Amino acid sequence: MAKKPKDHQTRNRRHWEAHLQAAAKSGLNRAEYCRRHNLSYHAMGYWHKRLSRDNSRQTFVPVKMALIRNEDHRDESGLKILLQGKMSIAVGNNFQPATLDRLLTALGNR
């Protein structure tokens, strides 16, 4: 039974993803990493560009919203974003949009 082209593409993609991750962790420049692992420098450059482009596509994540009543009124924030087990962001009623923009940019670059 002949192998499907899609299977080959998936294996090829995984192969280069693994090598690109290993190269980044190795501390070697791309040329030296390719030489030591008998890989094509140009193919690695191609896959680096292709996978970077694919990974740069932004996706939207659904967010569940719930109304939380704060009976003691000590929290006067206008908006609170909680990312399960990761972080929370509270934006007060008098927030500066530029500050929020800088924060979101910094988080996006992590």
N, C-alpha and C positions, 0 to 999 in steps of 0.2 A: 504494500500500500504506500503510495507516494505521500511525502510530508507536505502539509499545507504551507503555502508561502507565509501566512500570518504567523504560524508557529515559529518559522525561521526568523521572522522580523522580531518577534517577542524575545526569542533567545538572544539574538544579536543585540537588541536594546539592553537587555539585562547584563550581557557580557560587558558592554561598554560602560554602563552605569557603575558596575562593580569596579572596573579598572579606573574610572574617573574618580570614584570615591577613594580607592586605595592610593592613587597618585597624589590626591590632595593631602592625605594623611601621612604619606611617605616623607614629605619634606624635600623630595627631589623635583627638579624642573621636569617639564613634560618630555623633553628630548631624552634625558637620562633615564626616566622611568620607562619609556618606550624601548630604549636600547636594552635595558636589563630584562624586560619581559617579552622581548622579540615582537613588538607591536609596531604597526605603521604609525609614524608620527602624524602624517596627514589624515589618516583615518581617525585618530584620536581627536585631532582638532575639529574634524567634521562633526563627530559625535558630541564633543563638548558644546559646540555651537548649537547643534540640533536639540540636545537635551536641555540646554539653558533656555532656549526659546520656548520649548514645550513647558518647562517648569515655571516660566515667568507668566504664564496665563493665569489671570486671577479668577477665582471662583467665589461665588457667594455661598455663605453658610447660613442655613436657617437659624433664626434666633427665637427662642420661646420667650415671650414677655409675660410677666405676671405683676399684678398690682400688689404692692406690699404696703400695708398701713403701718406707719410708725406712730404709735400712740403717744410717746413722750416728746415728739417733735424736736429732738436734739439733732437729728440729721436733716439739714436743710438743703441737701443736694437736689438739683433738678433732675438728674439722670444718674443711674448707676448701672454699669455693665459688669456682670459676673461671668467669667469664663471658668467653667467647672474645674476646680482643682488647680487652676493656673494663675489667675489674677483677677482683680476687680478694678474698675475705673469709675470714679465718682466725679461728676461734672456739676459744679454748683450753679445756682441760678445766675450768678454774676461772672461766669467764666469768660476768659478771653479766647475767642476762636483761634487766634494764632498759636496759643499755647497748646490747645487740643490738636491742632494740625501738626505741630512739631512732635507731640507725643505719638500720634498715630503713624507718622513717618518713621520715627525711631523704632516703634514696635514692628512695622512692616519690614524694616531692614535687618531684623534679628534672624 
